Amino acid sequence: MEEKDGRANSAGEFYSLAVEGVELTRKIGWTLLPASFNTHGRSLLTGFDNVRVTNPSLEDALVGEK
């Protein structure tokens, strides 16, 4: 299932949002409860199935000190 330009794919299952170097992807129709993205034991964002940092300089600020 491929994402295409931040819009739902052909099956309409995903949408993504890119904001300030952080890409958020939400699976539509399959998630019954808001998903949590946890990294290093910290909850980063809720309501999204996948979070990908596209700007490496933001990674430490988002996940906290390692």
PDBQT receptor file of N, H, CA, C and O in Angstrom, charges set to zero:
ATOM      1  N   MET A   1       0.840  -1.182   0.000  1.00  0.00    +0.000 N 
ATOM      2  CA  MET A   1       0.000   0.000   0.000  1.00  0.00    +0.000 C 
ATOM      3  C   MET A   1       0.884   1.243   0.000  1.00  0.00    +0.000 C 
ATOM      4  O   MET A   1       1.562   1.529   0.987  1.00  0.00    +0.000 OA
ATOM      5  N   GLU A   2       0.875   1.964  -1.082  1.00  0.00    +0.000 N 
ATOM      6  H   GLU A   2       0.324   1.732  -1.884  1.00  0.00    +0.000 HD
ATOM      7  CA  GLU A   2       1.761   3.104  -1.227  1.00  0.00    +0.000 C 
ATOM      8  C   GLU A   2       1.035   4.405  -0.965  1.00  0.00    +0.000 C 
ATOM      9  O   GLU A   2      -0.133   4.569  -1.318  1.00  0.00    +0.000 OA
ATOM     10  N   GLU A   3       1.746   5.325  -0.338  1.00  0.00    +0.000 N 
ATOM     11  H   GLU A   3       2.695   5.191  -0.051  1.00  0.00    +0.000 HD
ATOM     12  CA  GLU A   3       1.204   6.659  -0.159  1.00  0.00    +0.000 C 
ATOM     13  C   GLU A   3       1.546   7.467  -1.401  1.00  0.00    +0.000 C 
ATOM     14  O   GLU A   3       2.596   7.273  -2.013  1.00  0.00    +0.000 OA
ATOM     15  N   LYS A   4       0.652   8.374  -1.765  1.00  0.00    +0.000 N 
ATOM     16  H   LYS A   4      -0.201   8.532  -1.268  1.00  0.00    +0.000 HD
ATOM     17  CA  LYS A   4       0.891   9.175  -2.953  1.00  0.00    +0.000 C 
ATOM     18  C   LYS A   4       0.641  10.644  -2.635  1.00  0.00    +0.000 C 
ATOM     19  O   LYS A   4      -0.503  11.061  -2.452  1.00  0.00    +0.000 OA
ATOM     20  N   ASP A   5       1.709  11.421  -2.571  1.00  0.00    +0.000 N 
ATOM     21  H   ASP A   5       2.638  11.083  -2.720  1.00  0.00    +0.000 HD
ATOM     22  CA  ASP A   5       1.612  12.871  -2.436  1.00  0.00    +0.000 C 
ATOM     23  C   ASP A   5       0.733  13.341  -1.291  1.00  0.00    +0.000 C 
ATOM     24  O   ASP A   5       0.050  14.357  -1.419  1.00  0.00    +0.000 OA
ATOM     25  N   GLY A   6       0.736  12.630  -0.180  1.00  0.00    +0.000 N 
ATOM     26  H   GLY A   6       1.292  11.805  -0.076  1.00  0.00    +0.000 HD
ATOM     27  CA  GLY A   6      -0.008  13.084   0.972  1.00  0.00    +0.000 C 
ATOM     28  C   GLY A   6      -1.500  12.869   0.882  1.00  0.00    +0.000 C 
ATOM     29  O   GLY A   6      -2.239  13.310   1.762  1.00  0.00    +0.000 OA
ATOM     30  N   ARG A   7      -1.964  12.201  -0.160  1.00  0.00    +0.000 N 
ATOM     31  H   ARG A   7      -1.364  11.842  -0.875  1.00  0.00    +0.000 HD
ATOM     32  CA  ARG A   7      -3.393  11.925  -0.300  1.00  0.00    +0.000 C 
ATOM     33  C   ARG A   7      -3.623  10.448  -0.078  1.00  0.00    +0.000 C 
ATOM     34  O   ARG A   7      -2.677   9.663   0.005  1.00  0.00    +0.000 OA
ATOM     35  N   ALA A   8      -4.891  10.073   0.020  1.00  0.00    +0.000 N 
ATOM     36  H   ALA A   8      -5.659  10.710  -0.047  1.00  0.00    +0.000 HD
ATOM     37  CA  ALA A   8      -5.216   8.658   0.188  1.00  0.00    +0.000 C 
ATOM     38  C   ALA A   8      -4.726   7.889  -1.028  1.00  0.00    +0.000 C 
ATOM     39  O   ALA A   8      -4.752   8.396  -2.150  1.00  0.00    +0.000 OA
ATOM     40  N   ASN A   9      -4.281   6.660  -0.796  1.00  0.00    +0.000 N 
ATOM     41  H   ASN A   9      -4.260   6.248   0.114  1.00  0.00    +0.000 HD
ATOM     42  CA  ASN A   9      -3.849   5.845  -1.919  1.00  0.00    +0.000 C 
ATOM     43  C   ASN A   9      -5.065   5.307  -2.660  1.00  0.00    +0.000 C 
ATOM     44  O   ASN A   9      -6.195   5.663  -2.328  1.00  0.00    +0.000 OA
ATOM     45  N   SER A  10      -4.853   4.466  -3.647  1.00  0.00    +0.000 N 
ATOM     46  H   SER A  10      -3.934   4.178  -3.916  1.00  0.00    +0.000 HD
ATOM     47  CA  SER A  10      -5.959   3.991  -4.472  1.00  0.00    +0.000 C 
ATOM     48  C   SER A  10      -7.005   3.239  -3.665  1.00  0.00    +0.000 C 
ATOM     49  O   SER A  10      -8.176   3.210  -4.043  1.00  0.00    +0.000 OA
ATOM     50  N   ALA A  11      -6.596   2.629  -2.556  1.00  0.00    +0.000 N 
ATOM     51  H   ALA A  11      -5.644   2.652  -2.248  1.00  0.00    +0.000 HD
ATOM     52  CA  ALA A  11      -7.552   1.925  -1.700  1.00  0.00    +0.000 C 
ATOM     53  C   ALA A  11      -8.158   2.864  -0.663  1.00  0.00    +0.000 C 
ATOM     54  O   ALA A  11      -9.058   2.466   0.078  1.00  0.00    +0.000 OA
ATOM     55  N   GLY A  12      -7.681   4.096  -0.600  1.00  0.00    +0.000 N 
ATOM     56  H   GLY A  12      -6.950   4.419  -1.201  1.00  0.00    +0.000 HD
ATOM     57  CA  GLY A  12      -8.222   5.068   0.338  1.00  0.00    +0.000 C 
ATOM     58  C   GLY A  12      -7.916   4.760   1.788  1.00  0.00    +0.000 C 
ATOM     59  O   GLY A  12      -8.666   5.170   2.674  1.00  0.00    +0.000 OA
ATOM     60  N   GLU A  13      -6.829   4.047   2.054  1.00  0.00    +0.000 N 
ATOM     61  H   GLU A  13      -6.220   3.714   1.334  1.00  0.00    +0.000 HD
ATOM     62  CA  GLU A  13      -6.576   3.579   3.411  1.00  0.00    +0.000 C 
ATOM     63  C   GLU A  13      -5.646   4.477   4.223  1.00  0.00    +0.000 C 
ATOM     64  O   GLU A  13      -5.638   4.398   5.451  1.00  0.00    +0.000 OA
ATOM     65  N   PHE A  14      -4.880   5.309   3.573  1.00  0.00    +0.000 N 
ATOM     66  H   PHE A  14      -4.887   5.372   2.575  1.00  0.00    +0.000 HD
ATOM     67  CA  PHE A  14      -3.907   6.113   4.302  1.00  0.00    +0.000 C 
ATOM     68  C   PHE A  14      -4.004   7.575   3.893  1.00  0.00    +0.000 C 
ATOM     69  O   PHE A  14      -4.351   7.898   2.757  1.00  0.00    +0.000 OA
ATOM     70  N   TYR A  15      -3.695   8.441   4.832  1.00  0.00    +0.000 N 
ATOM     71  H   TYR A  15      -3.414   8.178   5.755  1.00  0.00    +0.000 HD
ATOM     72  CA  TYR A  15      -3.362   9.799   4.442  1.00  0.00    +0.000 C 
ATOM     73  C   TYR A  15      -2.140  10.203   5.228  1.00  0.00    +0.000 C 
ATOM     74  O   TYR A  15      -1.879   9.662   6.303  1.00  0.00    +0.000 OA
ATOM     75  N   SER A  16      -1.401  11.135   4.709  1.00  0.00    +0.000 N 
ATOM     76  H   SER A  16      -1.613  11.575   3.837  1.00  0.00    +0.000 HD
ATOM     77  CA  SER A  16      -0.205  11.585   5.417  1.00  0.00    +0.000 C 
ATOM     78  C   SER A  16      -0.164  13.101   5.403  1.00  0.00    +0.000 C 
ATOM     79  O   SER A  16      -0.784  13.753   4.563  1.00  0.00    +0.000 OA
ATOM     80  N   LEU A  17       0.572  13.638   6.343  1.00  0.00    +0.000 N 
ATOM     81  H   LEU A  17       1.075  13.108   7.026  1.00  0.00    +0.000 HD
ATOM     82  CA  LEU A  17       0.684  15.073   6.493  1.00  0.00    +0.000 C 
ATOM     83  C   LEU A  17       2.134  15.381   6.807  1.00  0.00    +0.000 C 
ATOM     84  O   LEU A  17       2.700  14.822   7.747  1.00  0.00    +0.000 OA
ATOM     85  N   ALA A  18       2.732  16.253   6.042  1.00  0.00    +0.000 N 
ATOM     86  H   ALA A  18       2.272  16.708   5.279  1.00  0.00    +0.000 HD
ATOM     87  CA  ALA A  18       4.120  16.629   6.303  1.00  0.00    +0.000 C 
ATOM     88  C   ALA A  18       4.132  18.051   6.850  1.00  0.00    +0.000 C 
ATOM     89  O   ALA A  18       3.666  18.982   6.193  1.00  0.00    +0.000 OA
ATOM     90  N   VAL A  19       4.663  18.211   8.050  1.00  0.00    +0.000 N 
ATOM     91  H   VAL A  19       5.042  17.455   8.584  1.00  0.00    +0.000 HD
ATOM     92  CA  VAL A  19       4.702  19.521   8.688  1.00  0.00    +0.000 C 
ATOM     93  C   VAL A  19       6.094  19.759   9.243  1.00  0.00    +0.000 C 
ATOM     94  O   VAL A  19       6.570  18.989  10.077  1.00  0.00    +0.000 OA
ATOM     95  N   GLU A  20       6.744  20.806   8.795  1.00  0.00    +0.000 N 
ATOM     96  H   GLU A  20       6.357  21.432   8.118  1.00  0.00    +0.000 HD
ATOM     97  CA  GLU A  20       8.043  21.197   9.339  1.00  0.00    +0.000 C 
ATOM     98  C   GLU A  20       9.005  20.022   9.474  1.00  0.00    +0.000 C 
ATOM     99  O   GLU A  20       9.679  19.893  10.496  1.00  0.00    +0.000 OA
ATOM    100  N   GLY A  21       9.078  19.171   8.470  1.00  0.00    +0.000 N 
ATOM    101  H   GLY A  21       8.530  19.275   7.639  1.00  0.00    +0.000 HD
ATOM    102  CA  GLY A  21      10.046  18.087   8.481  1.00  0.00    +0.000 C 
ATOM    103  C   GLY A  21       9.599  16.838   9.205  1.00  0.00    +0.000 C 
ATOM    104  O   GLY A  21      10.410  15.938   9.422  1.00  0.00    +0.000 OA
ATOM    105  N   VAL A  22       8.324  16.749   9.590  1.00  0.00    +0.000 N 
ATOM    106  H   VAL A  22       7.664  17.480   9.413  1.00  0.00    +0.000 HD
ATOM    107  CA  VAL A  22       7.814  15.551  10.248  1.00  0.00    +0.000 C 
ATOM    108  C   VAL A  22       6.635  15.040   9.438  1.00  0.00    +0.000 C 
ATOM    109  O   VAL A  22       5.681  15.774   9.180  1.00  0.00    +0.000 OA
ATOM    110  N   GLU A  23       6.705  13.779   9.040  1.00  0.00    +0.000 N 
ATOM    111  H   GLU A  23       7.479  13.182   9.250  1.00  0.00    +0.000 HD
ATOM    112  CA  GLU A  23       5.626  13.197   8.249  1.00  0.00    +0.000 C 
ATOM    113  C   GLU A  23       4.767  12.312   9.146  1.00  0.00    +0.000 C 
ATOM    114  O   GLU A  23       5.274  11.417   9.821  1.00  0.00    +0.000 OA
ATOM    115  N   LEU A  24       3.476  12.569   9.144  1.00  0.00    +0.000 N 
ATOM    116  H   LEU A  24       3.064  13.296   8.595  1.00  0.00    +0.000 HD
ATOM    117  CA  LEU A  24       2.525  11.805   9.950  1.00  0.00    +0.000 C 
ATOM    118  C   LEU A  24       1.627  11.021   9.008  1.00  0.00    +0.000 C 
ATOM    119  O   LEU A  24       1.121  11.570   8.030  1.00  0.00    +0.000 OA
ATOM    120  N   THR A  25       1.429   9.759   9.292  1.00  0.00    +0.000 N 
ATOM    121  H   THR A  25       1.840   9.312  10.087  1.00  0.00    +0.000 HD
ATOM    122  CA  THR A  25       0.569   8.944   8.445  1.00  0.00    +0.000 C 
ATOM    123  C   THR A  25      -0.503   8.303   9.309  1.00  0.00    +0.000 C 
ATOM    124  O   THR A  25      -0.211   7.723  10.355  1.00  0.00    +0.000 OA
ATOM    125  N   ARG A  26      -1.742   8.413   8.864  1.00  0.00    +0.000 N 
ATOM    126  H   ARG A  26      -1.980   8.884   8.014  1.00  0.00    +0.000 HD
ATOM    127  CA  ARG A  26      -2.857   7.824   9.597  1.00  0.00    +0.000 C 
ATOM    128  C   ARG A  26      -3.521   6.786   8.704  1.00  0.00    +0.000 C 
ATOM    129  O   ARG A  26      -3.827   7.057   7.543  1.00  0.00    +0.000 OA
ATOM    130  N   LYS A  27      -3.740   5.607   9.249  1.00  0.00    +0.000 N 
ATOM    131  H   LYS A  27      -3.492   5.387  10.192  1.00  0.00    +0.000 HD
ATOM    132  CA  LYS A  27      -4.444   4.571   8.511  1.00  0.00    +0.000 C 
ATOM    133  C   LYS A  27      -5.933   4.788   8.748  1.00  0.00    +0.000 C 
ATOM    134  O   LYS A  27      -6.374   4.848   9.896  1.00  0.00    +0.000 OA
ATOM    135  N   ILE A  28      -6.700   4.906   7.690  1.00  0.00    +0.000 N 
ATOM    136  H   ILE A  28      -6.342   4.858   6.758  1.00  0.00    +0.000 HD
ATOM    137  CA  ILE A  28      -8.127   5.197   7.800  1.00  0.00    +0.000 C 
ATOM    138  C   ILE A  28      -8.931   3.906   7.716  1.00  0.00    +0.000 C 
ATOM    139  O   ILE A  28      -8.679   3.064   6.855  1.00  0.00    +0.000 OA
ATOM    140  N   GLY A  29      -9.888   3.758   8.605  1.00  0.00    +0.000 N 
ATOM    141  H   GLY A  29     -10.092   4.442   9.306  1.00  0.00    +0.000 HD
ATOM    142  CA  GLY A  29     -10.820   2.644   8.525  1.00  0.00    +0.000 C 
ATOM    143  C   GLY A  29     -10.362   1.367   9.198  1.00  0.00    +0.000 C 
ATOM    144  O   GLY A  29     -11.136   0.417   9.308  1.00  0.00    +0.000 OA
ATOM    145  N   TRP A  30      -9.108   1.324   9.655  1.00  0.00    +0.000 N 
ATOM    146  H   TRP A  30      -8.479   2.096   9.566  1.00  0.00    +0.000 HD
ATOM    147  CA  TRP A  30      -8.591   0.109  10.268  1.00  0.00    +0.000 C 
ATOM    148  C   TRP A  30      -8.233   0.319  11.731  1.00  0.00    +0.000 C 
ATOM    149  O   TRP A  30      -8.123  -0.650  12.483  1.00  0.00    +0.000 OA
ATOM    150  N   THR A  31      -8.052   1.551  12.140  1.00  0.00    +0.000 N 
ATOM    151  H   THR A  31      -8.142   2.338  11.529  1.00  0.00    +0.000 HD
ATOM    152  CA  THR A  31      -7.654   1.843  13.506  1.00  0.00    +0.000 C 
ATOM    153  C   THR A  31      -8.892   2.128  14.336  1.00  0.00    +0.000 C 
ATOM    154  O   THR A  31      -9.579   3.122  14.102  1.00  0.00    +0.000 OA
ATOM    155  N   LEU A  32      -9.183   1.269  15.301  1.00  0.00    +0.000 N 
ATOM    156  H   LEU A  32      -8.625   0.461  15.491  1.00  0.00    +0.000 HD
ATOM    157  CA  LEU A  32     -10.369   1.443  16.125  1.00  0.00    +0.000 C 
ATOM    158  C   LEU A  32     -10.146   2.459  17.232  1.00  0.00    +0.000 C 
ATOM    159  O   LEU A  32     -11.064   3.188  17.609  1.00  0.00    +0.000 OA
ATOM    160  N   LEU A  33      -8.933   2.506  17.748  1.00  0.00    +0.000 N 
ATOM    161  H   LEU A  33      -8.188   1.914  17.441  1.00  0.00    +0.000 HD
ATOM    162  CA  LEU A  33      -8.583   3.461  18.790  1.00  0.00    +0.000 C 
ATOM    163  C   LEU A  33      -7.398   4.280  18.301  1.00  0.00    +0.000 C 
ATOM    164  O   LEU A  33      -6.624   3.807  17.468  1.00  0.00    +0.000 OA
ATOM    165  N   PRO A  34      -7.243   5.506  18.808  1.00  0.00    +0.000 N 
ATOM    166  CA  PRO A  34      -6.090   6.304  18.387  1.00  0.00    +0.000 C 
ATOM    167  C   PRO A  34      -4.782   5.568  18.662  1.00  0.00    +0.000 C 
ATOM    168  O   PRO A  34      -4.573   5.025  19.747  1.00  0.00    +0.000 OA
ATOM    169  N   ALA A  35      -3.929   5.562  17.684  1.00  0.00    +0.000 N 
ATOM    170  H   ALA A  35      -4.098   6.003  16.803  1.00  0.00    +0.000 HD
ATOM    171  CA  ALA A  35      -2.638   4.885  17.826  1.00  0.00    +0.000 C 
ATOM    172  C   ALA A  35      -1.655   5.819  18.515  1.00  0.00    +0.000 C 
ATOM    173  O   ALA A  35      -1.774   7.040  18.412  1.00  0.00    +0.000 OA
ATOM    174  N   SER A  36      -0.710   5.259  19.199  1.00  0.00    +0.000 N 
ATOM    175  H   SER A  36      -0.613   4.267  19.283  1.00  0.00    +0.000 HD
ATOM    176  CA  SER A  36       0.353   6.055  19.815  1.00  0.00    +0.000 C 
ATOM    177  C   SER A  36       1.674   5.682  19.167  1.00  0.00    +0.000 C 
ATOM    178  O   SER A  36       1.924   4.513  18.872  1.00  0.00    +0.000 OA
ATOM    179  N   PHE A  37       2.496   6.656  18.955  1.00  0.00    +0.000 N 
ATOM    180  H   PHE A  37       2.293   7.605  19.195  1.00  0.00    +0.000 HD
ATOM    181  CA  PHE A  37       3.838   6.397  18.462  1.00  0.00    +0.000 C 
ATOM    182  C   PHE A  37       4.777   6.630  19.633  1.00  0.00    +0.000 C 
ATOM    183  O   PHE A  37       4.899   7.753  20.123  1.00  0.00    +0.000 OA
ATOM    184  N   ASN A  38       5.428   5.588  20.076  1.00  0.00    +0.000 N 
ATOM    185  H   ASN A  38       5.329   4.676  19.678  1.00  0.00    +0.000 HD
ATOM    186  CA  ASN A  38       6.329   5.699  21.221  1.00  0.00    +0.000 C 
ATOM    187  C   ASN A  38       7.760   5.487  20.767  1.00  0.00    +0.000 C 
ATOM    188  O   ASN A  38       8.050   4.571  19.997  1.00  0.00    +0.000 OA
ATOM    189  N   THR A  39       8.639   6.327  21.243  1.00  0.00    +0.000 N 
ATOM    190  H   THR A  39       8.404   7.071  21.869  1.00  0.00    +0.000 HD
ATOM    191  CA  THR A  39      10.046   6.173  20.941  1.00  0.00    +0.000 C 
ATOM    192  C   THR A  39      10.838   6.483  22.195  1.00  0.00    +0.000 C 
ATOM    193  O   THR A  39      10.573   7.480  22.867  1.00  0.00    +0.000 OA
ATOM    194  N   HIS A  40      11.777   5.666  22.507  1.00  0.00    +0.000 N 
ATOM    195  H   HIS A  40      11.992   4.856  21.962  1.00  0.00    +0.000 HD
ATOM    196  CA  HIS A  40      12.588   5.822  23.714  1.00  0.00    +0.000 C 
ATOM    197  C   HIS A  40      11.704   5.917  24.953  1.00  0.00    +0.000 C 
ATOM    198  O   HIS A  40      12.041   6.622  25.903  1.00  0.00    +0.000 OA
ATOM    199  N   GLY A  41      10.569   5.206  24.947  1.00  0.00    +0.000 N 
ATOM    200  H   GLY A  41      10.295   4.633  24.175  1.00  0.00    +0.000 HD
ATOM    201  CA  GLY A  41       9.692   5.188  26.107  1.00  0.00    +0.000 C 
ATOM    202  C   GLY A  41       8.828   6.420  26.278  1.00  0.00    +0.000 C 
ATOM    203  O   GLY A  41       8.145   6.564  27.293  1.00  0.00    +0.000 OA
ATOM    204  N   ARG A  42       8.848   7.316  25.295  1.00  0.00    +0.000 N 
ATOM    205  H   ARG A  42       9.402   7.199  24.470  1.00  0.00    +0.000 HD
ATOM    206  CA  ARG A  42       8.037   8.529  25.390  1.00  0.00    +0.000 C 
ATOM    207  C   ARG A  42       6.976   8.525  24.296  1.00  0.00    +0.000 C 
ATOM    208  O   ARG A  42       7.237   8.114  23.165  1.00  0.00    +0.000 OA
ATOM    209  N   SER A  43       5.796   8.979  24.639  1.00  0.00    +0.000 N 
ATOM    210  H   SER A  43       5.584   9.313  25.558  1.00  0.00    +0.000 HD
ATOM    211  CA  SER A  43       4.742   9.104  23.635  1.00  0.00    +0.000 C 
ATOM    212  C   SER A  43       4.982  10.389  22.853  1.00  0.00    +0.000 C 
ATOM    213  O   SER A  43       5.017  11.475  23.431  1.00  0.00    +0.000 OA
ATOM    214  N   LEU A  44       5.144  10.267  21.563  1.00  0.00    +0.000 N 
ATOM    215  H   LEU A  44       5.115   9.385  21.093  1.00  0.00    +0.000 HD
ATOM    216  CA  LEU A  44       5.440  11.436  20.736  1.00  0.00    +0.000 C 
ATOM    217  C   LEU A  44       4.152  12.089  20.239  1.00  0.00    +0.000 C 
ATOM    218  O   LEU A  44       3.926  13.277  20.472  1.00  0.00    +0.000 OA
ATOM    219  N   LEU A  45       3.332  11.335  19.573  1.00  0.00    +0.000 N 
ATOM    220  H   LEU A  45       3.516  10.370  19.384  1.00  0.00    +0.000 HD
ATOM    221  CA  LEU A  45       2.078  11.850  19.033  1.00  0.00    +0.000 C 
ATOM    222  C   LEU A  45       1.031  10.759  19.140  1.00  0.00    +0.000 C 
ATOM    223  O   LEU A  45       1.360   9.573  19.120  1.00  0.00    +0.000 OA
ATOM    224  N   THR A  46      -0.224  11.152  19.253  1.00  0.00    +0.000 N 
ATOM    225  H   THR A  46      -0.492  12.116  19.269  1.00  0.00    +0.000 HD
ATOM    226  CA  THR A  46      -1.300  10.167  19.279  1.00  0.00    +0.000 C 
ATOM    227  C   THR A  46      -2.197  10.386  18.076  1.00  0.00    +0.000 C 
ATOM    228  O   THR A  46      -2.237  11.477  17.507  1.00  0.00    +0.000 OA
ATOM    229  N   GLY A  47      -2.910   9.351  17.697  1.00  0.00    +0.000 N 
ATOM    230  H   GLY A  47      -2.877   8.464  18.158  1.00  0.00    +0.000 HD
ATOM    231  CA  GLY A  47      -3.823   9.447  16.570  1.00  0.00    +0.000 C 
ATOM    232  C   GLY A  47      -3.182   9.165  15.225  1.00  0.00    +0.000 C 
ATOM    233  O   GLY A  47      -3.840   9.277  14.191  1.00  0.00    +0.000 OA
ATOM    234  N   PHE A  48      -1.905   8.798  15.222  1.00  0.00    +0.000 N 
ATOM    235  H   PHE A  48      -1.370   8.706  16.062  1.00  0.00    +0.000 HD
ATOM    236  CA  PHE A  48      -1.229   8.483  13.981  1.00  0.00    +0.000 C 
ATOM    237  C   PHE A  48      -0.594   7.111  14.086  1.00  0.00    +0.000 C 
ATOM    238  O   PHE A  48      -0.116   6.714  15.149  1.00  0.00    +0.000 OA
ATOM    239  N   ASP A  49      -0.591   6.390  12.976  1.00  0.00    +0.000 N 
ATOM    240  H   ASP A  49      -0.979   6.713  12.112  1.00  0.00    +0.000 HD
ATOM    241  CA  ASP A  49      -0.042   5.045  12.942  1.00  0.00    +0.000 C 
ATOM    242  C   ASP A  49       1.455   5.042  12.680  1.00  0.00    +0.000 C 
ATOM    243  O   ASP A  49       2.154   4.101  13.056  1.00  0.00    +0.000 OA
ATOM    244  N   ASN A  50       1.940   6.080  12.046  1.00  0.00    +0.000 N 
ATOM    245  H   ASN A  50       1.372   6.844  11.741  1.00  0.00    +0.000 HD
ATOM    246  CA  ASN A  50       3.358   6.122  11.725  1.00  0.00    +0.000 C 
ATOM    247  C   ASN A  50       3.830   7.564  11.781  1.00  0.00    +0.000 C 
ATOM    248  O   ASN A  50       3.144   8.467  11.301  1.00  0.00    +0.000 OA
ATOM    249  N   VAL A  51       4.975   7.777  12.352  1.00  0.00    +0.000 N 
ATOM    250  H   VAL A  51       5.532   7.044  12.742  1.00  0.00    +0.000 HD
ATOM    251  CA  VAL A  51       5.586   9.102  12.380  1.00  0.00    +0.000 C 
ATOM    252  C   VAL A  51       7.007   8.953  11.864  1.00  0.00    +0.000 C 
ATOM    253  O   VAL A  51       7.780   8.149  12.384  1.00  0.00    +0.000 OA
ATOM    254  N   ARG A  52       7.349   9.722  10.848  1.00  0.00    +0.000 N 
ATOM    255  H   ARG A  52       6.721  10.375  10.426  1.00  0.00    +0.000 HD
ATOM    256  CA  ARG A  52       8.698   9.647  10.287  1.00  0.00    +0.000 C 
ATOM    257  C   ARG A  52       9.279  11.053  10.264  1.00  0.00    +0.000 C 
ATOM    258  O   ARG A  52       8.690  11.970   9.690  1.00  0.00    +0.000 OA
ATOM    259  N   VAL A  53      10.422  11.214  10.884  1.00  0.00    +0.000 N 
ATOM    260  H   VAL A  53      10.900  10.469  11.350  1.00  0.00    +0.000 HD
ATOM    261  CA  VAL A  53      11.084  12.512  10.890  1.00  0.00    +0.000 C 
ATOM    262  C   VAL A  53      11.851  12.644   9.584  1.00  0.00    +0.000 C 
ATOM    263  O   VAL A  53      12.770  11.872   9.313  1.00  0.00    +0.000 OA
ATOM    264  N   THR A  54      11.466  13.632   8.774  1.00  0.00    +0.000 N 
ATOM    265  H   THR A  54      10.719  14.259   8.994  1.00  0.00    +0.000 HD
ATOM    266  CA  THR A  54      12.122  13.820   7.486  1.00  0.00    +0.000 C 
ATOM    267  C   THR A  54      13.232  14.864   7.562  1.00  0.00    +0.000 C 
ATOM    268  O   THR A  54      13.999  15.024   6.613  1.00  0.00    +0.000 OA
ATOM    269  N   ASN A  55      13.321  15.565   8.669  1.00  0.00    +0.000 N 
ATOM    270  H   ASN A  55      12.698  15.435   9.441  1.00  0.00    +0.000 HD
ATOM    271  CA  ASN A  55      14.388  16.534   8.876  1.00  0.00    +0.000 C 
ATOM    272  C   ASN A  55      15.197  16.072  10.083  1.00  0.00    +0.000 C 
ATOM    273  O   ASN A  55      14.745  16.236  11.217  1.00  0.00    +0.000 OA
ATOM    274  N   PRO A  56      16.391  15.496   9.870  1.00  0.00    +0.000 N 
ATOM    275  CA  PRO A  56      17.177  14.929  10.969  1.00  0.00    +0.000 C 
ATOM    276  C   PRO A  56      17.465  15.917  12.095  1.00  0.00    +0.000 C 
ATOM    277  O   PRO A  56      17.623  15.502  13.243  1.00  0.00    +0.000 OA
ATOM    278  N   SER A  57      17.536  17.207  11.796  1.00  0.00    +0.000 N 
ATOM    279  H   SER A  57      17.407  17.544  10.863  1.00  0.00    +0.000 HD
ATOM    280  CA  SER A  57      17.834  18.176  12.850  1.00  0.00    +0.000 C 
ATOM    281  C   SER A  57      16.685  18.314  13.843  1.00  0.00    +0.000 C 
ATOM    282  O   SER A  57      16.880  18.844  14.937  1.00  0.00    +0.000 OA
ATOM    283  N   LEU A  58      15.496  17.848  13.484  1.00  0.00    +0.000 N 
ATOM    284  H   LEU A  58      15.338  17.417  12.595  1.00  0.00    +0.000 HD
ATOM    285  CA  LEU A  58      14.352  17.914  14.394  1.00  0.00    +0.000 C 
ATOM    286  C   LEU A  58      14.234  16.686  15.282  1.00  0.00    +0.000 C 
ATOM    287  O   LEU A  58      13.509  16.709  16.277  1.00  0.00    +0.000 OA
ATOM    288  N   GLU A  59      14.934  15.618  14.934  1.00  0.00    +0.000 N 
ATOM    289  H   GLU A  59      15.523  15.599  14.126  1.00  0.00    +0.000 HD
ATOM    290  CA  GLU A  59      14.734  14.346  15.628  1.00  0.00    +0.000 C 
ATOM    291  C   GLU A  59      14.970  14.443  17.130  1.00  0.00    +0.000 C 
ATOM    292  O   GLU A  59      14.141  13.975  17.911  1.00  0.00    +0.000 OA
ATOM    293  N   ASP A  60      16.075  15.037  17.547  1.00  0.00    +0.000 N 
ATOM    294  H   ASP A  60      16.748  15.417  16.913  1.00  0.00    +0.000 HD
ATOM    295  CA  ASP A  60      16.365  15.128  18.979  1.00  0.00    +0.000 C 
ATOM    296  C   ASP A  60      15.329  15.966  19.714  1.00  0.00    +0.000 C 
ATOM    297  O   ASP A  60      14.966  15.649  20.847  1.00  0.00    +0.000 OA
ATOM    298  N   ALA A  61      14.858  17.018  19.089  1.00  0.00    +0.000 N 
ATOM    299  H   ALA A  61      15.153  17.276  18.169  1.00  0.00    +0.000 HD
ATOM    300  CA  ALA A  61      13.856  17.865  19.733  1.00  0.00    +0.000 C 
ATOM    301  C   ALA A  61      12.541  17.115  19.915  1.00  0.00    +0.000 C 
ATOM    302  O   ALA A  61      11.832  17.341  20.895  1.00  0.00    +0.000 OA
ATOM    303  N   LEU A  62      12.213  16.235  18.993  1.00  0.00    +0.000 N 
ATOM    304  H   LEU A  62      12.790  16.050  18.197  1.00  0.00    +0.000 HD
ATOM    305  CA  LEU A  62      10.946  15.511  19.058  1.00  0.00    +0.000 C 
ATOM    306  C   LEU A  62      10.987  14.358  20.038  1.00  0.00    +0.000 C 
ATOM    307  O   LEU A  62      10.024  14.141  20.773  1.00  0.00    +0.000 OA
ATOM    308  N   VAL A  63      12.075  13.618  20.066  1.00  0.00    +0.000 N 
ATOM    309  H   VAL A  63      12.858  13.794  19.469  1.00  0.00    +0.000 HD
ATOM    310  CA  VAL A  63      12.131  12.424  20.914  1.00  0.00    +0.000 C 
ATOM    311  C   VAL A  63      12.774  12.698  22.265  1.00  0.00    +0.000 C 
ATOM    312  O   VAL A  63      12.752  11.833  23.140  1.00  0.00    +0.000 OA
ATOM    313  N   GLY A  64      13.343  13.875  22.451  1.00  0.00    +0.000 N 
ATOM    314  H   GLY A  64      13.360  14.578  21.740  1.00  0.00    +0.000 HD
ATOM    315  CA  GLY A  64      13.996  14.180  23.718  1.00  0.00    +0.000 C 
ATOM    316  C   GLY A  64      15.426  13.669  23.714  1.00  0.00    +0.000 C 
ATOM    317  O   GLY A  64      15.874  13.045  22.752  1.00  0.00    +0.000 OA
ATOM    318  N   GLU A  65      16.122  13.935  24.776  1.00  0.00    +0.000 N 
ATOM    319  H   GLU A  65      15.758  14.442  25.558  1.00  0.00    +0.000 HD
ATOM    320  CA  GLU A  65      17.519  13.504  24.846  1.00  0.00    +0.000 C 
ATOM    321  C   GLU A  65      17.618  12.001  24.917  1.00  0.00    +0.000 C 
ATOM    322  O   GLU A  65      16.793  11.335  25.543  1.00  0.00    +0.000 OA
ATOM    323  N   LYS A  66      18.645  11.469  24.263  1.00  0.00    +0.000 N 
ATOM    324  H   LYS A  66      19.315  12.010  23.754  1.00  0.00    +0.000 HD
ATOM    325  CA  LYS A  66      18.826  10.017  24.233  1.00  0.00    +0.000 C 
ATOM    326  C   LYS A  66      19.708   9.578  25.378  1.00  0.00    +0.000 C 
ATOM    327  O   LYS A  66      19.980   8.386  25.526  1.00  0.00    +0.000 OA
TER     328      LYS A  66
